[in-house]
Amino acid sequence: MRRNPHVAQGGSREMLTVLESVSALGVALPLFVVYKGKGHYMGWHLETDDPKVRLAYSKNGWTDDQLGVAWLREHFEPKTYTNHPRFLILDGHVYQFALEKNIQIICLPAHSTHLLQPLDVGIFDPLQHYYRKAADTHMRDTRTGVKKGTFWTFYSEARALMFLPKTIQSAF
């Protein structure tokens, strides 16, 4: 589907980061969403009542060392715990904690993850396609842009289409 050239987004875009984790067994971990801000505003995420979604914030909407370690400690490690080593492919942060918890890290070279991430073609490119499709439809129908508070609706719709065990496994 081509994007509609007549659908315009307002000029007030802000960055947010979604950390996704999937296993070769076809299991998707709950989301970890980082909003841009100095604190949480409930209007950013009223549309999600999923207790498995971890919401965080940073001054620029990106993960930093502190959030990366928090994600690994509070999100990844407890949800994937096993006595056996786990392998984590990522593009930065969290080494010491991972080593302490028997998580083996494969770190991709800086500024190359868009080329080397193994799940981009099978999951994340189609996820982006479905997200854009839902967001474009919303903007066309309502003449309003996507805001922090409406992001979740479109993302969860797209995620439900892509994060199926069969799709995840085939991406590996």
Secondary structure, DSSP 8 states (H G I E B T S, - for coil): ----TT----S----EEEE--B-TTS-B---EEEEESSS--GGGSTT---TT-EEEEESSSS--HHHHHHHIIIIIHHHH--SS-EEEEESSS-HHHHHHTTEEEEE--TT-HHHH-TTIIIIIHHHHHHHHHHHHHHHHHHS----HHHHHHHHHHHHHHH--HHHHHHH-
